Amino acid sequence: MVTSRPRAAGSASAVRVDVGVPWQWREPVVLLVEDDPGDALLVEELVADSALRIRLRWVRSMTDARDALLRENPDCVLLDLNLPDAHGLEAVSQIRAHADQVAVVVLTGLAEEETGLAAVAAGAQDYLVKGRVEPDLFGRAVRYAIQRKQAERAAVALRASQLQARENARLERGLLPRPLLRGDGVEVVARYRPGRSQALLGGDFFDIVQSTEGTVHALIGDVSGHGPDEAALGVALRIAWRTLVLSGVTGAEQVARLEEILVAERARTEVFATLATLTAAPGERRARITRAGHPGMLLRTPDTRVEWVEVPAGPALGVVPGRARWPVERLHVPPGAAVVLFTDGLFEGYVGRGPERLGEQGLLRLARETAGLAPEDFVDGLIQRAEELAEQQGGLDDDVAVLHLSWN
């Protein structure tokens, strides 16, 4: 028995954390929220005397501050805690509610230092005591507050990307199972490659199981859309299919049960899934194929010929719940031949700069050009050639799953 453990083709992707243009490369914008004209004048003088070059905007109330935050995105807010329409920590909360990405430096009176410390605990980056601030201290406080806020935003974005990467890894493990093979004579090459737009996974899935008496069962499918919900639904369908196979449920009844699961588990009524299943009993030269809205497959013969095979099919799962029928068709597979199942992301990429896609005939042409390669090289080459043709449009948009299967 020769087996190849499924792996993701090109699934690693770098995650870029974008926290905006660094403020050091431009004049930062500072919004002063202060109702006392005298205190506002003191701040203007601090700005003029400090080494920090900023663009200062002055408003007199929280209402005006909210309007200013809607018009532009300042780098820092200098916030008085005794406004006509907001007082104390409530003022900090209102600023954070309207612009949580902006640094906040609180301005307090001589007797309000404890309030300043409480404001920092509530989310402000720093506090300054009015009348006790030198220009250099003022400049450093504003500059450090902006830097701390940017570092906080970067840390939050990095944490989110790490959580997403771990979630994607868990979902990917569910989408890429280890083949359950019990006997000799079965060769499997499986690949999964996320589309170029994905830090998110899509809903492509596959599986292969060999029953105790030697019958080979294979599945490939594609949930519409991209994201964790679609990936989780693909995992649910794959695990349900394996359970049904091990319970002896096959053919049209198996597909009907999978549709019931999809309808019950999908997040939106417009979500559907296509799939194709293959069943091959030991010693038989005909495989039973069931297709639910899924594209055809390739048949590789020992004399290096490749043909496109497309048996009659029923609709995709979830399109007409409870009313669909899926025929079970027989496909002649010569000794030594292989069947290649795949999802439509393999041939729906654009070629060149125009609207033309690779298409089924284009994929068949690529397969025939690489027909003499060994199974792993054939599958990897097919994905690579399709990707190269789509490079001028940025690569393959959709996920790609490929299952190359031969037995006996």
Secondary structure, DSSP 8 states (H G I E B T S, - for coil): --B---EESS----------S-GGGS--EEEEE-S-HHHHHHHHHHHHHSS---EEEEESSHHHHHHHHHH---SEEEEESEETTEETHHHHHHHHHH-TTSEEEEEE-TT-HHHHHHHHHTT-SEEEETTS--HHHHHHHHHHHHHHHHHHHHHHHHHHHHHHHHHHHHHHHHHS---B--SSSEEEEEEEE--TT-SS-EEEEEEEEE-TT--EEEEEEEEEEESHHHHHHHHHHHHHHHHHHHTT--HHHHHHHHHHHHHHH-SSTT--EEEEEEEE-TT-SEEEEEEEB---EEEE-TTS-EEEE----B--BTTSTTT----EEEEE--TT-EEEEE-GGGT-SB-TTSS-B-HHHHHHHHHHHTTTS-HHHHHHHHHHHHHHHTGGGTS--S-EEEEEEEE-
